[in-house]
């Protein structure tokens, strides 16, 4: 089964610090350079589920971009990349505290210039589904490319999903909801749901069902909920030590989408998402 993912690809510099960061001085940390970007993360987790992902993204004409492409291709992701000579490959500095919670300093680089011309019929041919990372829609420079991807998917008869990705960037809720109108699945976490509806309670997602087909809400330790016209179904989180929360939502998306596209029940679909999200928080870095 082929799934097209539209979203960022780049490098993550993950710095795990046990003590509070000392401003203006040194703080010991364990530092790892790894692949990252919400689109690349989801694509790799989809590949781990046996799905054939194609990733649409932009990278710079630089060593980082070549490294990202080679790593993804070696792990089963078809890279439909536009190489941008005017912007660097995305790099994100991820600060992870002793509780595994992450703070990100993000430079989307070439991904911020994702454009309608980066989406062609050849990339969507034979696909079943298109998943879009909300970062593409939430930055004005890449928004036209994200809208073009959703429009092309609809024209090709693909089902669609969007993960909002960032509560802090959801500053124009009306515009975002207009952008995602008609998609099959909206995949926010609880803070993103609160930004969209005014409440982090999964039941509030019912207010969005005149815009999208269903809403799946991740609530951290409180598990995940599927909300559609039949009501709310909630499963608890699995017990796990949180080593690094980076990319947990991307992994959840991949597990959920793989199960949903294979026709699994709502319960089994939620369980598959939770299982992969749990795997993600038990390791350093956002990718399998």
LUMGUDO-159105 format. One record per residue: x negated, y negated, z negated of N, C-alpha, C in turn; residue in three letters. Coordinates in pm, whole numbers, padded with zeros to 5 digits, always signed. Each point is the difference from the previous one (the first is absolute). Example, Ala and Ser with C-alpha at 12.3 -4.5 7.8 and 13.67 -1.06 7.14 Angstrom:
# residues 2
-01319+00569-00780+00089-00119+00000-00090-00120+00000ALA +00035-00105+00072-00082-00119-00006+00077-00109-00073SER 
//
This chain:
# residues 288
-00084+00119+00000+00084-00119+00000-00088-00125+00000UNK +00028-00092+00090-00079-00123+00011+00070-00115-00070UNK -00073-00069-00085+00049-00120-00068-00097-00115+00030UNK +00055-00114+00038-00081-00120+00024+00001-00085-00125UNK -00118-00039-00044-00014-00088-00116-00058-00133+00049UNK +00064-00109-00038-00050-00134+00033-00041-00066-00130UNK -00128-00034-00012-00046-00060-00125-00150-00019+00000UNK -00051-00044-00111-00140-00037-00010-00093+00121-00008UNK -00118-00017+00056-00111+00096-00014-00124-00080-00033UNK -00080+00050-00093-00120-00074-00036-00082+00073-00103UNK -00078-00074-00074-00089+00055-00102+00043-00050-00137UNK -00008+00087-00100+00024-00037-00139-00130+00009-00079UNK -00028-00102-00077-00109+00004-00098+00067+00013-00136UNK -00004+00121-00056+00071+00031-00124-00096-00012-00117UNK +00028-00094-00090-00085-00023-00117+00080+00035-00126UNK -00041+00109-00067+00067+00044-00124-00079-00054-00118UNK +00066-00082-00082-00067-00063-00113+00072+00041-00129UNK -00077+00049-00097+00059+00042-00126+00029-00115-00093UNK -00081-00105+00008+00017-00117-00086+00064-00113+00078UNK +00049-00099-00074+00057-00118+00065-00108-00070+00083UNK +00041-00057+00113-00094-00071+00087-00045-00129-00068UNK -00130-00019-00006-00057-00118-00064-00020-00108+00106UNK +00076-00107-00010-00011-00107+00099-00135-00069-00009UNK -00066-00016+00115-00127-00069+00005-00118+00083-00046UNK +00021+00131-00019-00109+00085-00046+00017+00139+00060UNK -00077+00098-00048+00002+00135+00056+00099+00089-00076UNK +00064+00089+00074+00086+00103-00059-00037+00134+00065UNK -00045+00099-00076-00034+00130+00057+00122+00065+00064UNK -00021+00066+00112+00110+00065+00071-00053+00117+00081UNK +00088+00092+00032-00029+00107+00095+00061-00040+00133UNK -00083-00010+00104+00045-00059+00126-00006+00104+00112UNK +00110+00007+00078+00011+00095+00110+00045-00072+00125UNK -00065+00027+00113+00044-00051+00130+00077+00111+00070UNK +00123-00028+00039+00084+00103+00061+00095-00064+00101UNK +00066+00085+00076+00100-00050+00093+00122-00051-00073UNK +00071-00093+00062+00119-00056-00062+00093-00062+00103UNK +00090-00080-00049+00105-00059+00085+00127+00083-00012UNK +00112-00065-00024+00124+00073-00027+00040+00090+00115UNK -00018-00046+00123+00034+00084+00114-00088+00123+00010UNK -00130-00021-00017-00094+00113+00007+00025+00099-00113UNK +00030-00052-00119+00028+00089-00113+00119+00091+00030UNK +00110-00060+00044+00121+00078+00029-00026+00100+00112UNK -00072-00042+00103-00029+00090+00111-00079+00122-00047UNK -00099-00021-00086-00081+00112-00047+00081+00094-00089UNK +00086-00054-00086+00084+00085-00082+00101+00076+00085UNK +00050-00062+00108+00087+00072+00094-00075+00117+00063UNK -00124-00026+00041-00080+00108+00058-00019+00113-00100UNK -00015-00035-00128-00015+00103-00104+00127+00082-00016UNK +00114-00056+00043+00128+00071-00005+00026+00081+00127UNK -00093-00003+00094+00019+00074+00124+00069-00077+00109UNK +00022-00129-00021+00061-00087+00101-00111-00055+00090UNK +00032-00027+00126-00098-00056+00094+00018-00152+00006UNK -00082-00077-00072+00018-00145-00003-00080-00073+00107UNK +00062-00105+00053-00070-00097+00084+00002-00133-00073UNK -00115-00062-00018-00009-00126-00074-00025-00116+00096UNK +00089-00099-00004-00017-00124+00075-00052-00106-00096UNK -00117-00055+00031-00062-00099-00086-00102-00079+00082UNK -00059-00100-00064-00111-00076+00060-00123+00015-00088UNK -00114+00013+00064-00128+00000-00071-00093-00097+00071UNK -00103-00042-00070-00099-00088+00060-00097+00077+00088UNK -00070-00074+00084-00105+00059+00083-00128+00003-00083UNK +00000+00088-00100-00110+00001-00096-00020+00142-00055UNK -00103+00015-00081-00032+00132-00054+00114+00054-00085UNK +00067-00087-00075+00111+00044-00083+00112+00061+00083UNK +00032-00066+00111+00107+00051+00086-00036+00135+00061UNK -00125+00016+00041-00042+00128+00058+00002+00111-00105UNK -00041-00035-00122+00002+00099-00108+00143+00042-00033UNK +00090-00095-00009+00140+00030-00032+00060+00091+00107UNK -00022-00033+00126+00056+00081+00109-00055+00143-00005UNK -00130+00013-00018-00062+00132+00000+00052+00085-00116UNK +00013-00060-00119+00046+00073-00116+00145+00046+00018UNK +00085-00087+00051+00141+00036+00019+00015+00108+00107UNK -00069-00017+00110+00011+00098+00109-00048+00137-00044UNK -00106+00003-00080-00053+00128-00047+00096+00072-00092UNK +00096-00074-00057+00094+00058-00095+00142+00011+00056UNK +00010-00005+00133+00127+00032+00064+00092-00114+00033UNK -00048-00125-00006+00082-00115+00034-00038-00050+00139UNK +00100-00012+00089-00024-00061+00131+00000-00151-00019UNK -00110-00065+00036-00018-00143-00024+00029-00080+00127UNK +00115-00065+00004+00034-00089+00111-00035-00141-00044UNK -00129-00030-00003-00050-00126-00056-00024-00103+00110UNK +00029-00125-00033-00048-00113+00079-00128-00050-00066UNK -00107-00011+00077-00126-00052-00053-00003-00150+00021UNK -00013-00073-00109+00009-00146+00000-00141-00058-00015UNK -00046-00068+00102-00133-00058-00005-00007-00129-00079UNK +00115-00051-00044+00001-00128-00069+00027+00007-00149UNK +00011+00120-00054+00028+00015-00143-00065+00128-00051UNK -00041+00003-00126-00066+00120-00054+00101+00108-00037UNK -00048+00121-00015+00082+00108-00054+00040-00034-00143UNK +00124+00033-00034+00052-00029-00133-00087+00061-00109UNK -00020-00076-00107-00069+00049-00119+00077-00045-00123UNK +00023+00093-00093+00074-00029-00123-00086+00040-00119UNK -00017-00092-00093-00067+00030-00126+00108+00041-00100UNK -00010+00122-00051+00101+00055-00091-00062+00012-00139UNK +00053-00076-00096-00047+00005-00138+00093+00092-00079UNK -00054+00108-00055+00080+00100-00070-00040+00001-00147UNK +00099-00023-00090-00032-00008-00142+00002+00138-00066UNK -00020+00005-00130-00011+00127-00072+00130+00079+00002UNK +00113-00066+00028+00129+00068+00009+00035+00045+00142UNK -00093-00021+00093+00024+00040+00138+00081-00099+00081UNK +00030-00117-00057+00080-00100+00073-00093-00087+00083UNK +00047-00030+00120-00089-00069+00094+00043-00144+00026UNK -00102-00084+00023+00019-00137+00047-00081-00013+00129UNK +00061-00056+00104-00066+00000+00130-00032-00142+00046UNK -00121-00015+00052-00042-00122+00070-00008+00037+00147UNK +00099-00044+00076+00019+00054+00135-00036-00100+00109UNK -00077+00048+00097-00025-00073+00124+00050+00090+00113UNK +00116-00030+00057+00058+00085+00103-00080-00006+00131UNK -00085-00098+00016-00086-00006+00116+00077+00010+00130UNK -00045+00090+00088+00062+00015+00132+00146+00044-00010UNK +00036+00070-00107+00139+00043-00014+00098-00118-00003UNK -00047-00115-00048+00086-00117-00007+00033-00054+00138UNK -00068+00049+00104+00025-00046+00137+00072+00106+00083UNK +00059+00100-00067+00078+00101+00070+00108-00070+00082UNK +00014+00039+00127+00082-00076+00094+00093+00092+00079UNK +00106-00057+00060+00091+00083+00080-00069+00081+00107UNK -00107-00054+00058-00073+00073+00103-00072+00123-00051UNK -00010+00015-00133-00065+00117-00058+00093+00121-00006UNK +00127-00021+00036+00100+00107-00004+00042+00032+00143UNK -00033+00119+00047+00036+00039+00136+00082+00127+00002UNK +00071+00026+00109+00083+00121+00008-00080+00129-00012UNK -00126-00002+00042-00081+00122-00007-00021+00045-00144UNK -00012-00097-00092-00022+00035-00140+00124+00063-00063UNK +00118-00037+00048+00124+00052-00057+00051+00125+00072UNK -00056+00032+00114+00048+00114+00078-00011+00130-00081UNK +00108+00074-00005+00000+00128-00069+00012-00009-00150UNK +00012-00121-00055+00008-00016-00145+00143+00022-00049UNK +00010+00035-00126+00130+00020-00066+00038-00119-00087UNK -00102-00067-00056+00026-00100-00102-00109-00107+00005UNK +00037-00123-00039-00098-00108-00016+00011-00055-00142UNK -00115-00005-00068-00009-00056-00135-00083-00127+00006UNK +00052-00107-00061-00066-00130+00005-00037-00047-00140UNK -00124-00040-00019-00043-00061-00125+00046-00145-00005UNK +00062-00037-00113+00054-00135-00013-00102-00111+00010UNK -00127+00029-00027-00101-00105+00015+00002-00061+00140UNK +00032+00082+00099+00004-00049+00138+00109-00105+00016UNK +00116+00023-00062+00110-00095+00011-00017-00122-00091UNK -00067+00016-00112-00003-00105-00101-00107-00106+00024UNK -00086+00020+00099-00096-00104+00037+00042-00057+00135UNK +00020-00132+00009+00054-00059+00123-00079+00036+00125UNK -00131+00012-00011-00082+00025+00119+00023+00138+00060UNK +00035+00100-00083+00020+00136+00051+00148+00037+00012UNK +00089-00086-00050+00143+00030+00000+00054+00028+00140UNK -00035-00078+00103+00053+00032+00134-00037+00141+00046UNK -00119+00047-00036-00040+00135+00036+00085+00104-00071UNK +00029-00024-00129+00085+00092-00074+00141+00006+00056UNK +00055-00116+00034+00134-00003+00059+00003+00071+00135UNK -00107-00017+00077-00007+00068+00130-00005+00151-00018UNK -00070+00046-00103-00009+00144-00026+00137+00056-00036UNK +00074-00069-00087+00133+00048-00038+00095-00001+00120UNK -00009-00105+00082+00087-00007+00117-00032+00112+00099UNK -00128+00026+00021-00039+00108+00092+00045+00135-00051UNK -00008+00020-00133+00044+00126-00058+00150+00020+00020UNK +00077-00106-00023+00145+00010+00021+00032+00033+00145UNK -00069-00066+00092+00024+00023+00142-00035+00142+00039UNK -00102+00057-00064-00043+00136+00031+00081+00106-00076UNK +00094-00043-00086+00084+00094-00073-00066+00062-00121UNK -00105-00063-00054-00069+00052-00118+00073-00044-00127UNK -00002+00083-00102+00039-00046-00132-00113-00088-00055UNK +00035-00083-00100-00096-00101-00047+00003-00012-00152UNK -00115-00038-00056-00010-00029-00143-00096-00116-00020UNK +00022-00074-00109-00087-00112-00036-00025+00004-00150UNK -00126-00014-00038-00039-00018-00140-00035-00147-00017UNK +00071-00075-00087-00029-00144-00014-00143-00030-00045UNK -00058+00087-00083-00141-00005-00040-00037-00103-00106UNK +00063-00117-00004-00048-00104-00091+00114-00089-00049UNK +00031+00009-00130+00105-00085-00056-00040-00148+00007UNK -00128-00029-00021-00043-00140-00004+00010-00068+00135UNK -00002+00079+00109+00009-00057+00135+00144-00009+00051UNK +00095+00053-00076+00141-00005+00042+00061-00133-00042UNK -00052-00106+00059+00044-00135-00037+00123-00045+00078UNK +00026+00058+00116+00118-00033+00080+00079+00128+00021UNK +00085+00031-00098+00072+00127+00002+00095+00008+00118UNK +00068-00108+00032+00096+00001+00111-00069+00034+00131UNK -00119-00058+00021-00073+00028+00124-00045+00145+00005UNK -00049+00051-00113-00045+00139-00002+00115+00095+00028UNK +00114-00023-00064+00114+00090+00021+00052-00010+00143UNK -00009-00117+00060+00036-00011+00142-00095+00080+00087UNK -00129-00001-00038-00100+00073+00078+00023+00151-00005UNK +00047+00052-00115+00013+00145-00016+00142+00049+00025UNK +00089-00087+00041+00139+00040+00023+00007+00117+00099UNK +00073+00104-00040+00021+00114+00088-00099+00113-00018UNK -00103-00016-00085-00093+00112-00021+00069+00111-00080UNK -00056+00118+00006+00060+00113-00070-00034+00002-00148UNK -00127-00026-00033-00045+00010-00139-00081-00123-00039UNK +00036-00061-00112-00080-00105-00062-00061+00060-00126UNK -00133-00019-00019-00073+00073-00104-00071-00095-00097UNK +00074-00075-00081-00064-00092-00095-00036+00067-00131UNK -00096-00060-00073-00016+00036-00139+00091-00090-00084UNK +00003+00022-00130+00094-00074-00084-00021-00152+00005UNK -00123-00051-00008-00017-00146+00011+00046-00055+00136UNK -00024+00075+00106+00045-00045+00132+00152+00001+00009UNK +00063+00102-00061+00146+00002-00003+00053-00121-00077UNK -00065-00034-00111+00042-00117-00077-00012-00128+00081UNK -00105-00009+00082-00014-00118+00086+00111-00007+00104UNK +00048+00117+00043+00102+00004+00105+00142-00016-00053UNK +00025+00050-00122+00138+00003-00051+00019-00076-00131UNK -00110-00036-00066+00011-00064-00131-00003+00098-00115UNK -00009+00130+00029-00002+00102-00105-00090+00114+00042UNK -00074+00056-00098-00084+00116+00027+00075+00131-00017UNK +00126-00006-00043+00080+00121-00017+00033+00061+00136UNK -00025+00130+00018+00026+00061+00131+00141-00024+00053UNK +00099-00005-00089+00138-00020+00046+00016-00131+00076UNK -00085-00099-00030+00011-00129+00070-00031+00013+00148UNK -00068+00109+00039-00030+00022+00142+00126+00018+00082UNK +00112+00030-00066+00126+00010+00071+00035-00129+00073UNK -00051-00113-00050+00026-00128+00066-00067-00009+00136UNK -00095+00089+00027-00076-00007+00126+00056+00095+00106UNK +00103+00077-00034+00047+00103+00092+00080-00054+00117UNK +00032-00129-00003+00058-00060+00121-00108-00043+00098UNK -00127+00017-00041-00113-00038+00085-00077+00122+00048UNK -00021+00099-00089-00080+00118+00032+00081+00126-00031UNK -00044+00113+00055+00074+00124-00017-00007+00056-00140UNK -00119-00003-00062-00021+00050-00135-00121-00070-00058UNK -00005-00003-00134-00112-00062-00071-00058+00104-00094UNK -00132+00014+00001-00068+00091-00092-00092-00086-00087UNK +00025+00003-00130-00070-00087-00095-00096+00082-00084UNK -00126-00042-00006-00096+00062-00091-00012-00086-00124UNK +00004+00066-00118+00002-00073-00127-00109+00048-00095UNK -00115+00038+00054-00113+00040-00083+00033+00118-00090UNK -00019-00018-00130+00024+00108-00096+00147+00042-00005UNK +00090-00084+00052+00143+00033+00000+00042+00077+00124UNK -00094+00037+00085+00031+00085+00114+00042-00077+00123UNK +00091+00058+00076+00043-00059+00127+00148+00027+00020UNK +00065-00089+00076+00144+00010+00022+00032-00018+00148UNK +00096+00081+00046+00055-00012+00136+00138-00064-00013UNK +00021-00110+00072+00126-00074-00008+00060-00009+00141UNK +00120+00054+00015+00072-00014+00127+00149-00010-00029UNK +00083+00015+00102+00143-00015-00018+00062+00101-00094UNK -00069+00109-00027+00051+00102-00092-00037-00026-00145UNK -00082-00103-00025-00037-00031-00137-00150+00002-00022UNK -00041+00026-00125-00140-00005-00041-00044+00138-00050UNK -00109+00050+00055-00061+00125-00047-00140-00034-00052UNK -00030+00038-00123-00128-00034-00063-00071+00126-00047UNK -00131+00006+00026-00084+00107-00053-00108-00063-00088UNK -00037+00067-00109-00105-00053-00087-00137+00014+00064UNK -00093-00078-00051-00139+00014+00044-00060+00128-00056UNK -00105+00048+00066-00075+00112-00053-00103-00051-00100UNK -00030+00081-00101-00103-00038-00097-00138+00003+00067UNK -00075-00106-00018-00133-00006+00061-00081-00111-00063UNK -00132+00017+00000-00088-00108-00043-00021-00094+00119UNK +00018-00129-00024-00019-00098+00107-00146-00044+00001UNK -00074+00050+00099-00140-00038+00016-00011-00129+00082UNK +00081-00010+00106-00003-00115+00090+00134-00005+00072UNK +00077-00106-00023+00134-00010+00060-00002-00048+00145UNK -00118-00034+00052-00009-00051+00136+00054+00102+00100UNK +00093-00043+00084+00050+00085+00108+00104+00101-00042UNK +00043-00002-00128+00100+00098-00044+00129-00015+00079UNK +00041-00123+00026+00121-00022+00078-00013+00048+00143UNK -00118-00016+00058-00023+00047+00137+00009+00152+00006UNK -00055+00067-00101+00009+00146-00005+00144+00045-00021UNK +00072-00068-00089+00141+00031-00021+00076-00011+00131UNK -00022-00109+00074+00069-00018+00128-00023+00119+00093UNK -00125+00045+00007-00034+00110+00091+00070+00129-00041UNK -00004+00033-00129+00066+00121-00046+00150-00005+00024UNK +00060-00114-00032+00143-00016+00019+00039+00010+00147UNK -00072-00070+00087+00034-00001+00142-00017+00138+00063UNK -00106+00069-00037-00021+00133+00055+00116+00092-00034UNK +00043-00002-00128+00111+00086-00041+00132-00043+00065UNK +00025-00130+00003+00124-00052+00060+00010+00035+00148UNK -00110-00016+00072+00000+00029+00143+00013+00149+00027UNK -00035+00082-00097+00018+00145+00015+00137+00045-00050UNK +00088-00095-00032+00136+00034-00036+00020+00051-00141UNK -00092-00030-00090+00013+00045-00138+00113-00074-00071UNK +00049+00057-00109+00104-00063-00079-00054-00127-00066UNK +00092-00083-00050-00043-00123-00067-00090+00032-00119UNK +00036+00099-00080-00081+00037-00115-00139+00045+00044UNK -00007+00087+00098-00130+00051+00045-00081-00110+00068UNK +00068-00092+00066-00070-00112+00065-00063-00090-00106UNK +00076-00034-00104-00056-00080-00109-00115+00075-00068UNK +00019+00129-00023-00103+00079-00068-00130+00000+00081UNK +00010+00009+00132-00120+00000+00085-00074-00133-00010UNK +00075-00111-00004-00064-00130-00015-00069-00014-00134UNK +00069+00041-00106-00057-00008-00135-00126+00086-00010UNK +00005+00118+00060-00114+00091-00008-00125-00064+00061UNK +00015-00061+00118-00116-00060+00065-00045-00126-00073UNK +00094-00080-00049-00038-00118-00078-00078+00038-00124UNK +00040+00110-00063-00071+00049-00119-00141+00045+00035UNK -00014+00067+00114-00134+00039+00044-00088-00123+00019UNK +00057-00106+00054-00079-00119+00032-00054-00067-00125UNK +00079-00008-00108-00048-00071-00119-00101+00081-00079UNK -00017+00127+00034-00096+00083-00071-00140-00005+00056UNK -00023-00086+00099-00133-00008+00061-00035-00146+00027UNK -00127-00028+00019-00045-00135+00030+00015-00024+00151UNK +00055-00114+00035+00021-00034+00140+00142+00032+00043UNK +00039-00054+00115+00139+00007+00043+00031+00112+00097UNK -00101+00079+00036+00019+00097+00108-00028+00143-00047UNK +00062+00101+00064-00022+00138-00041-00139+00050+00035UNK 
//
